[in-house]
Amino acid sequence: MGRVIQFVSKSERERIRLIEEARAIYDSIFPPADTRQDTASIGRAGGGDVGNLA
């Protein structure tokens, strides 16, 4: 029927863009928890295997 259009100011769009950019940079430095957990598990398993072989 009718469509509602919400006005978003230029400053609000810029704020959202900056937040998204900062979040992407943060995620590139500190990967999400599920990715770090997988990497940590692999590192521990590798370290444990090496210790058992020695």
PDB file of N, H, CA, C and O in Angstrom:
ATOM      1  N   MET A   1       0.835  -1.176   0.000  1.00  0.00           N
ATOM      2  CA  MET A   1       0.000   0.000   0.000  1.00  0.00           C
ATOM      3  C   MET A   1       0.883   1.244   0.000  1.00  0.00           C
ATOM      4  O   MET A   1       1.360   1.659  -1.056  1.00  0.00           O
ATOM      5  N   GLY A   2       1.108   1.843   1.169  1.00  0.00           N
ATOM      6  H   GLY A   2       0.720   1.506   2.027  1.00  0.00           H
ATOM      7  CA  GLY A   2       1.984   3.011   1.226  1.00  0.00           C
ATOM      8  C   GLY A   2       3.362   2.620   1.738  1.00  0.00           C
ATOM      9  O   GLY A   2       3.497   1.702   2.546  1.00  0.00           O
ATOM     10  N   ARG A   3       4.360   3.307   1.273  1.00  0.00           N
ATOM     11  H   ARG A   3       4.251   4.054   0.616  1.00  0.00           H
ATOM     12  CA  ARG A   3       5.716   3.016   1.719  1.00  0.00           C
ATOM     13  C   ARG A   3       6.178   4.133   2.644  1.00  0.00           C
ATOM     14  O   ARG A   3       5.895   5.307   2.406  1.00  0.00           O
ATOM     15  N   VAL A   4       6.884   3.759   3.690  1.00  0.00           N
ATOM     16  H   VAL A   4       7.114   2.806   3.883  1.00  0.00           H
ATOM     17  CA  VAL A   4       7.422   4.731   4.625  1.00  0.00           C
ATOM     18  C   VAL A   4       8.905   4.899   4.316  1.00  0.00           C
ATOM     19  O   VAL A   4       9.656   3.925   4.271  1.00  0.00           O
ATOM     20  N   ILE A   5       9.307   6.114   4.109  1.00  0.00           N
ATOM     21  H   ILE A   5       8.697   6.905   4.145  1.00  0.00           H
ATOM     22  CA  ILE A   5      10.700   6.415   3.829  1.00  0.00           C
ATOM     23  C   ILE A   5      11.250   7.196   5.016  1.00  0.00           C
ATOM     24  O   ILE A   5      10.718   8.241   5.391  1.00  0.00           O
ATOM     25  N   GLN A   6      12.320   6.673   5.597  1.00  0.00           N
ATOM     26  H   GLN A   6      12.752   5.824   5.293  1.00  0.00           H
ATOM     27  CA  GLN A   6      12.921   7.325   6.748  1.00  0.00           C
ATOM     28  C   GLN A   6      14.117   8.151   6.294  1.00  0.00           C
ATOM     29  O   GLN A   6      14.974   7.665   5.556  1.00  0.00           O
ATOM     30  N   PHE A   7      14.168   9.386   6.734  1.00  0.00           N
ATOM     31  H   PHE A   7      13.472   9.781   7.333  1.00  0.00           H
ATOM     32  CA  PHE A   7      15.277  10.268   6.392  1.00  0.00           C
ATOM     33  C   PHE A   7      16.478   9.945   7.278  1.00  0.00           C
ATOM     34  O   PHE A   7      16.356   9.856   8.500  1.00  0.00           O
ATOM     35  N   VAL A   8      17.631   9.773   6.650  1.00  0.00           N
ATOM     36  H   VAL A   8      17.730   9.845   5.657  1.00  0.00           H
ATOM     37  CA  VAL A   8      18.872   9.543   7.383  1.00  0.00           C
ATOM     38  C   VAL A   8      19.833  10.648   6.959  1.00  0.00           C
ATOM     39  O   VAL A   8      20.150  10.800   5.779  1.00  0.00           O
ATOM     40  N   SER A   9      20.286  11.410   7.942  1.00  0.00           N
ATOM     41  H   SER A   9      20.028  11.286   8.901  1.00  0.00           H
ATOM     42  CA  SER A   9      21.156  12.540   7.637  1.00  0.00           C
ATOM     43  C   SER A   9      22.516  12.068   7.134  1.00  0.00           C
ATOM     44  O   SER A   9      22.913  10.921   7.337  1.00  0.00           O
ATOM     45  N   LYS A  10      23.210  12.980   6.477  1.00  0.00           N
ATOM     46  H   LYS A  10      22.887  13.912   6.312  1.00  0.00           H
ATOM     47  CA  LYS A  10      24.533  12.665   5.947  1.00  0.00           C
ATOM     48  C   LYS A  10      25.488  12.318   7.091  1.00  0.00           C
ATOM     49  O   LYS A  10      26.304  11.406   6.958  1.00  0.00           O
ATOM     50  N   SER A  11      25.395  13.027   8.196  1.00  0.00           N
ATOM     51  H   SER A  11      24.732  13.768   8.304  1.00  0.00           H
ATOM     52  CA  SER A  11      26.283  12.748   9.329  1.00  0.00           C
ATOM     53  C   SER A  11      26.003  11.374   9.932  1.00  0.00           C
ATOM     54  O   SER A  11      26.927  10.693  10.376  1.00  0.00           O
ATOM     55  N   GLU A  12      24.749  10.968   9.950  1.00  0.00           N
ATOM     56  H   GLU A  12      23.998  11.522   9.589  1.00  0.00           H
ATOM     57  CA  GLU A  12      24.393   9.640  10.471  1.00  0.00           C
ATOM     58  C   GLU A  12      24.924   8.541   9.555  1.00  0.00           C
ATOM     59  O   GLU A  12      25.422   7.522  10.035  1.00  0.00           O
ATOM     60  N   ARG A  13      24.821   8.739   8.242  1.00  0.00           N
ATOM     61  H   ARG A  13      24.417   9.567   7.853  1.00  0.00           H
ATOM     62  CA  ARG A  13      25.380   7.761   7.294  1.00  0.00           C
ATOM     63  C   ARG A  13      26.884   7.657   7.441  1.00  0.00           C
ATOM     64  O   ARG A  13      27.437   6.559   7.375  1.00  0.00           O
ATOM     65  N   GLU A  14      27.562   8.795   7.641  1.00  0.00           N
ATOM     66  H   GLU A  14      27.112   9.686   7.694  1.00  0.00           H
ATOM     67  CA  GLU A  14      29.012   8.802   7.825  1.00  0.00           C
ATOM     68  C   GLU A  14      29.382   8.091   9.126  1.00  0.00           C
ATOM     69  O   GLU A  14      30.359   7.343   9.165  1.00  0.00           O
ATOM     70  N   ARG A  15      28.615   8.317  10.186  1.00  0.00           N
ATOM     71  H   ARG A  15      27.821   8.925  10.155  1.00  0.00           H
ATOM     72  CA  ARG A  15      28.856   7.652  11.462  1.00  0.00           C
ATOM     73  C   ARG A  15      28.738   6.136  11.308  1.00  0.00           C
ATOM     74  O   ARG A  15      29.576   5.393  11.818  1.00  0.00           O
ATOM     75  N   ILE A  16      27.709   5.681  10.612  1.00  0.00           N
ATOM     76  H   ILE A  16      27.028   6.285  10.198  1.00  0.00           H
ATOM     77  CA  ILE A  16      27.505   4.250  10.377  1.00  0.00           C
ATOM     78  C   ILE A  16      28.655   3.676   9.548  1.00  0.00           C
ATOM     79  O   ILE A  16      29.137   2.580   9.831  1.00  0.00           O
ATOM     80  N   ARG A  17      29.094   4.415   8.522  1.00  0.00           N
ATOM     81  H   ARG A  17      28.702   5.306   8.291  1.00  0.00           H
ATOM     82  CA  ARG A  17      30.192   3.964   7.682  1.00  0.00           C
ATOM     83  C   ARG A  17      31.482   3.824   8.494  1.00  0.00           C
ATOM     84  O   ARG A  17      32.208   2.840   8.350  1.00  0.00           O
ATOM     85  N   LEU A  18      31.761   4.805   9.341  1.00  0.00           N
ATOM     86  H   LEU A  18      31.171   5.604   9.458  1.00  0.00           H
ATOM     87  CA  LEU A  18      32.964   4.760  10.164  1.00  0.00           C
ATOM     88  C   LEU A  18      32.927   3.606  11.164  1.00  0.00           C
ATOM     89  O   LEU A  18      33.946   2.956  11.400  1.00  0.00           O
ATOM     90  N   ILE A  19      31.768   3.352  11.747  1.00  0.00           N
ATOM     91  H   ILE A  19      30.940   3.881  11.555  1.00  0.00           H
ATOM     92  CA  ILE A  19      31.626   2.237  12.685  1.00  0.00           C
ATOM     93  C   ILE A  19      31.875   0.915  11.965  1.00  0.00           C
ATOM     94  O   ILE A  19      32.577   0.050  12.490  1.00  0.00           O
ATOM     95  N   GLU A  20      31.307   0.749  10.766  1.00  0.00           N
ATOM     96  H   GLU A  20      30.737   1.451  10.340  1.00  0.00           H
ATOM     97  CA  GLU A  20      31.508  -0.485  10.003  1.00  0.00           C
ATOM     98  C   GLU A  20      32.975  -0.660   9.616  1.00  0.00           C
ATOM     99  O   GLU A  20      33.502  -1.772   9.658  1.00  0.00           O
ATOM    100  N   GLU A  21      33.630   0.428   9.241  1.00  0.00           N
ATOM    101  H   GLU A  21      33.203   1.331   9.207  1.00  0.00           H
ATOM    102  CA  GLU A  21      35.041   0.367   8.873  1.00  0.00           C
ATOM    103  C   GLU A  21      35.893  -0.001  10.092  1.00  0.00           C
ATOM    104  O   GLU A  21      36.798  -0.829   9.989  1.00  0.00           O
ATOM    105  N   ALA A  22      35.609   0.607  11.232  1.00  0.00           N
ATOM    106  H   ALA A  22      34.874   1.279  11.316  1.00  0.00           H
ATOM    107  CA  ALA A  22      36.352   0.305  12.459  1.00  0.00           C
ATOM    108  C   ALA A  22      36.141  -1.146  12.875  1.00  0.00           C
ATOM    109  O   ALA A  22      37.078  -1.809  13.319  1.00  0.00           O
ATOM    110  N   ARG A  23      34.914  -1.638  12.732  1.00  0.00           N
ATOM    111  H   ARG A  23      34.153  -1.099  12.371  1.00  0.00           H
ATOM    112  CA  ARG A  23      34.613  -3.030  13.083  1.00  0.00           C
ATOM    113  C   ARG A  23      35.378  -3.994  12.177  1.00  0.00           C
ATOM    114  O   ARG A  23      35.864  -5.025  12.640  1.00  0.00           O
ATOM    115  N   ALA A  24      35.486  -3.664  10.893  1.00  0.00           N
ATOM    116  H   ALA A  24      35.090  -2.826  10.517  1.00  0.00           H
ATOM    117  CA  ALA A  24      36.222  -4.514   9.955  1.00  0.00           C
ATOM    118  C   ALA A  24      37.709  -4.536  10.307  1.00  0.00           C
ATOM    119  O   ALA A  24      38.345  -5.589  10.248  1.00  0.00           O
ATOM    120  N   ILE A  25      38.263  -3.380  10.672  1.00  0.00           N
ATOM    121  H   ILE A  25      37.746  -2.525  10.719  1.00  0.00           H
ATOM    122  CA  ILE A  25      39.671  -3.320  11.064  1.00  0.00           C
ATOM    123  C   ILE A  25      39.889  -4.130  12.334  1.00  0.00           C
ATOM    124  O   ILE A  25      40.849  -4.895  12.426  1.00  0.00           O
ATOM    125  N   TYR A  26      39.006  -3.969  13.311  1.00  0.00           N
ATOM    126  H   TYR A  26      38.226  -3.348  13.237  1.00  0.00           H
ATOM    127  CA  TYR A  26      39.119  -4.705  14.573  1.00  0.00           C
ATOM    128  C   TYR A  26      39.067  -6.210  14.315  1.00  0.00           C
ATOM    129  O   TYR A  26      39.870  -6.962  14.868  1.00  0.00           O
ATOM    130  N   ASP A  27      38.127  -6.651  13.478  1.00  0.00           N
ATOM    131  H   ASP A  27      37.476  -6.040  13.029  1.00  0.00           H
ATOM    132  CA  ASP A  27      38.001  -8.086  13.174  1.00  0.00           C
ATOM    133  C   ASP A  27      39.223  -8.622  12.428  1.00  0.00           C
ATOM    134  O   ASP A  27      39.563  -9.798  12.562  1.00  0.00           O
ATOM    135  N   SER A  28      39.887  -7.765  11.641  1.00  0.00           N
ATOM    136  H   SER A  28      39.610  -6.810  11.532  1.00  0.00           H
ATOM    137  CA  SER A  28      41.083  -8.232  10.949  1.00  0.00           C
ATOM    138  C   SER A  28      42.252  -8.404  11.922  1.00  0.00           C
ATOM    139  O   SER A  28      43.125  -9.245  11.709  1.00  0.00           O
ATOM    140  N   ILE A  29      42.265  -7.601  12.991  1.00  0.00           N
ATOM    141  H   ILE A  29      41.556  -6.917  13.164  1.00  0.00           H
ATOM    142  CA  ILE A  29      43.327  -7.711  13.994  1.00  0.00           C
ATOM    143  C   ILE A  29      42.997  -8.792  15.013  1.00  0.00           C
ATOM    144  O   ILE A  29      43.848  -9.610  15.362  1.00  0.00           O
ATOM    145  N   PHE A  30      41.760  -8.788  15.485  1.00  0.00           N
ATOM    146  H   PHE A  30      41.069  -8.123  15.201  1.00  0.00           H
ATOM    147  CA  PHE A  30      41.293  -9.759  16.482  1.00  0.00           C
ATOM    148  C   PHE A  30      40.154 -10.567  15.869  1.00  0.00           C
ATOM    149  O   PHE A  30      38.998 -10.154  15.957  1.00  0.00           O
ATOM    150  N   PRO A  31      40.453 -11.707  15.252  1.00  0.00           N
ATOM    151  CA  PRO A  31      39.397 -12.504  14.609  1.00  0.00           C
ATOM    152  C   PRO A  31      38.303 -12.880  15.605  1.00  0.00           C
ATOM    153  O   PRO A  31      38.560 -12.959  16.807  1.00  0.00           O
ATOM    154  N   PRO A  32      37.091 -13.112  15.117  1.00  0.00           N
ATOM    155  CA  PRO A  32      36.001 -13.533  15.996  1.00  0.00           C
ATOM    156  C   PRO A  32      36.385 -14.764  16.821  1.00  0.00           C
ATOM    157  O   PRO A  32      37.265 -15.524  16.417  1.00  0.00           O
ATOM    158  N   ALA A  33      35.745 -14.966  17.957  1.00  0.00           N
ATOM    159  H   ALA A  33      35.030 -14.349  18.286  1.00  0.00           H
ATOM    160  CA  ALA A  33      36.101 -16.018  18.914  1.00  0.00           C
ATOM    161  C   ALA A  33      36.109 -17.407  18.280  1.00  0.00           C
ATOM    162  O   ALA A  33      37.002 -18.198  18.586  1.00  0.00           O
ATOM    163  N   ASP A  34      35.160 -17.735  17.417  1.00  0.00           N
ATOM    164  H   ASP A  34      34.435 -17.093  17.169  1.00  0.00           H
ATOM    165  CA  ASP A  34      35.102 -19.077  16.837  1.00  0.00           C
ATOM    166  C   ASP A  34      36.328 -19.365  15.975  1.00  0.00           C
ATOM    167  O   ASP A  34      36.789 -20.506  15.945  1.00  0.00           O
ATOM    168  N   THR A  35      36.870 -18.371  15.274  1.00  0.00           N
ATOM    169  H   THR A  35      36.496 -17.444  15.298  1.00  0.00           H
ATOM    170  CA  THR A  35      38.065 -18.559  14.457  1.00  0.00           C
ATOM    171  C   THR A  35      39.287 -18.748  15.346  1.00  0.00           C
ATOM    172  O   THR A  35      40.108 -19.627  15.085  1.00  0.00           O
ATOM    173  N   ARG A  36      39.421 -17.928  16.404  1.00  0.00           N
ATOM    174  H   ARG A  36      38.754 -17.213  16.616  1.00  0.00           H
ATOM    175  CA  ARG A  36      40.563 -18.049  17.311  1.00  0.00           C
ATOM    176  C   ARG A  36      40.541 -19.385  18.034  1.00  0.00           C
ATOM    177  O   ARG A  36      41.596 -19.980  18.256  1.00  0.00           O
ATOM    178  N   GLN A  37      39.359 -19.870  18.407  1.00  0.00           N
ATOM    179  H   GLN A  37      38.502 -19.387  18.227  1.00  0.00           H
ATOM    180  CA  GLN A  37      39.250 -21.135  19.129  1.00  0.00           C
ATOM    181  C   GLN A  37      39.748 -22.282  18.248  1.00  0.00           C
ATOM    182  O   GLN A  37      40.470 -23.158  18.725  1.00  0.00           O
ATOM    183  N   ASP A  38      39.369 -22.282  16.973  1.00  0.00           N
ATOM    184  H   ASP A  38      38.783 -21.571  16.586  1.00  0.00           H
ATOM    185  CA  ASP A  38      39.821 -23.327  16.061  1.00  0.00           C
ATOM    186  C   ASP A  38      41.344 -23.291  15.925  1.00  0.00           C
ATOM    187  O   ASP A  38      41.989 -24.339  15.959  1.00  0.00           O
ATOM    188  N   THR A  39      41.920 -22.109  15.773  1.00  0.00           N
ATOM    189  H   THR A  39      41.396 -21.258  15.745  1.00  0.00           H
ATOM    190  CA  THR A  39      43.361 -21.973  15.636  1.00  0.00           C
ATOM    191  C   THR A  39      44.059 -22.405  16.921  1.00  0.00           C
ATOM    192  O   THR A  39      45.085 -23.083  16.871  1.00  0.00           O
ATOM    193  N   ALA A  40      43.512 -22.020  18.066  1.00  0.00           N
ATOM    194  H   ALA A  40      42.679 -21.469  18.107  1.00  0.00           H
ATOM    195  CA  ALA A  40      44.118 -22.385  19.345  1.00  0.00           C
ATOM    196  C   ALA A  40      44.071 -23.900  19.540  1.00  0.00           C
ATOM    197  O   ALA A  40      45.034 -24.487  20.034  1.00  0.00           O
ATOM    198  N   SER A  41      42.980 -24.529  19.164  1.00  0.00           N
ATOM    199  H   SER A  41      42.198 -24.052  18.763  1.00  0.00           H
ATOM    200  CA  SER A  41      42.862 -25.981  19.304  1.00  0.00           C
ATOM    201  C   SER A  41      43.888 -26.688  18.429  1.00  0.00           C
ATOM    202  O   SER A  41      44.491 -27.674  18.855  1.00  0.00           O
ATOM    203  N   ILE A  42      44.090 -26.203  17.229  1.00  0.00           N
ATOM    204  H   ILE A  42      43.601 -25.402  16.882  1.00  0.00           H
ATOM    205  CA  ILE A  42      45.064 -26.804  16.326  1.00  0.00           C
ATOM    206  C   ILE A  42      46.464 -26.647  16.919  1.00  0.00           C
ATOM    207  O   ILE A  42      47.256 -27.589  16.893  1.00  0.00           O
ATOM    208  N   GLY A  43      46.775 -25.461  17.454  1.00  0.00           N
ATOM    209  H   GLY A  43      46.132 -24.695  17.475  1.00  0.00           H
ATOM    210  CA  GLY A  43      48.086 -25.222  18.053  1.00  0.00           C
ATOM    211  C   GLY A  43      48.326 -26.121  19.244  1.00  0.00           C
ATOM    212  O   GLY A  43      49.423 -26.658  19.396  1.00  0.00           O
ATOM    213  N   ARG A  44      47.325 -26.301  20.098  1.00  0.00           N
ATOM    214  H   ARG A  44      46.433 -25.864  19.975  1.00  0.00           H
ATOM    215  CA  ARG A  44      47.481 -27.171  21.261  1.00  0.00           C
ATOM    216  C   ARG A  44      47.650 -28.620  20.843  1.00  0.00           C
ATOM    217  O   ARG A  44      48.463 -29.348  21.413  1.00  0.00           O
ATOM    218  N   ALA A  45      46.875 -29.039  19.842  1.00  0.00           N
ATOM    219  H   ALA A  45      46.214 -28.448  19.379  1.00  0.00           H
ATOM    220  CA  ALA A  45      46.974 -30.434  19.389  1.00  0.00           C
ATOM    221  C   ALA A  45      48.360 -30.677  18.804  1.00  0.00           C
ATOM    222  O   ALA A  45      48.979 -31.708  19.069  1.00  0.00           O
ATOM    223  N   GLY A  46      48.852 -29.716  17.999  1.00  0.00           N
ATOM    224  H   GLY A  46      48.349 -28.878  17.784  1.00  0.00           H
ATOM    225  CA  GLY A  46      50.181 -29.863  17.415  1.00  0.00           C
ATOM    226  C   GLY A  46      51.253 -29.895  18.478  1.00  0.00           C
ATOM    227  O   GLY A  46      52.183 -30.697  18.396  1.00  0.00           O
ATOM    228  N   GLY A  47      51.142 -29.033  19.481  1.00  0.00           N
ATOM    229  H   GLY A  47      50.387 -28.381  19.548  1.00  0.00           H
ATOM    230  CA  GLY A  47      52.119 -28.997  20.549  1.00  0.00           C
ATOM    231  C   GLY A  47      52.091 -30.280  21.373  1.00  0.00           C
ATOM    232  O   GLY A  47      53.136 -30.770  21.804  1.00  0.00           O
ATOM    233  N   GLY A  48      50.891 -30.826  21.591  1.00  0.00           N
ATOM    234  H   GLY A  48      50.043 -30.428  21.241  1.00  0.00           H
ATOM    235  CA  GLY A  48      50.769 -32.061  22.339  1.00  0.00           C
ATOM    236  C   GLY A  48      51.367 -33.244  21.599  1.00  0.00           C
ATOM    237  O   GLY A  48      52.001 -34.111  22.201  1.00  0.00           O
ATOM    238  N   ASP A  49      51.162 -33.272  20.290  1.00  0.00           N
ATOM    239  H   ASP A  49      50.648 -32.567  19.801  1.00  0.00           H
ATOM    240  CA  ASP A  49      51.719 -34.378  19.489  1.00  0.00           C
ATOM    241  C   ASP A  49      53.236 -34.351  19.492  1.00  0.00           C
ATOM    242  O   ASP A  49      53.882 -35.395  19.585  1.00  0.00           O
ATOM    243  N   VAL A  50      53.808 -33.152  19.391  1.00  0.00           N
ATOM    244  H   VAL A  50      53.283 -32.304  19.315  1.00  0.00           H
ATOM    245  CA  VAL A  50      55.258 -33.024  19.378  1.00  0.00           C
ATOM    246  C   VAL A  50      55.820 -33.461  20.727  1.00  0.00           C
ATOM    247  O   VAL A  50      56.854 -34.127  20.778  1.00  0.00           O
ATOM    248  N   GLY A  51      55.162 -33.098  21.806  1.00  0.00           N
ATOM    249  H   GLY A  51      54.322 -32.557  21.765  1.00  0.00           H
ATOM    250  CA  GLY A  51      55.613 -33.471  23.136  1.00  0.00           C
ATOM    251  C   GLY A  51      55.567 -34.976  23.333  1.00  0.00           C
ATOM    252  O   GLY A  51      56.433 -35.533  24.007  1.00  0.00           O
ATOM    253  N   ASN A  52      54.579 -35.642  22.761  1.00  0.00           N
ATOM    254  H   ASN A  52      53.875 -35.189  22.214  1.00  0.00           H
ATOM    255  CA  ASN A  52      54.460 -37.089  22.908  1.00  0.00           C
ATOM    256  C   ASN A  52      55.504 -37.835  22.089  1.00  0.00           C
ATOM    257  O   ASN A  52      55.902 -38.945  22.443  1.00  0.00           O
ATOM    258  N   LEU A  53      55.949 -37.222  20.991  1.00  0.00           N
ATOM    259  H   LEU A  53      55.626 -36.320  20.703  1.00  0.00           H
ATOM    260  CA  LEU A  53      56.931 -37.874  20.141  1.00  0.00           C
ATOM    261  C   LEU A  53      58.343 -37.788  20.751  1.00  0.00           C
ATOM    262  O   LEU A  53      59.195 -38.629  20.466  1.00  0.00           O
ATOM    263  N   ALA A  54      58.573 -36.804  21.560  1.00  0.00           N
ATOM    264  H   ALA A  54      57.880 -36.121  21.792  1.00  0.00           H
ATOM    265  CA  ALA A  54      59.937 -36.590  22.078  1.00  0.00           C
ATOM    266  C   ALA A  54      60.295 -37.528  23.202  1.00  0.00           C
ATOM    267  O   ALA A  54      61.405 -37.462  23.731  1.00  0.00           O
TER     268      ALA A  54
END
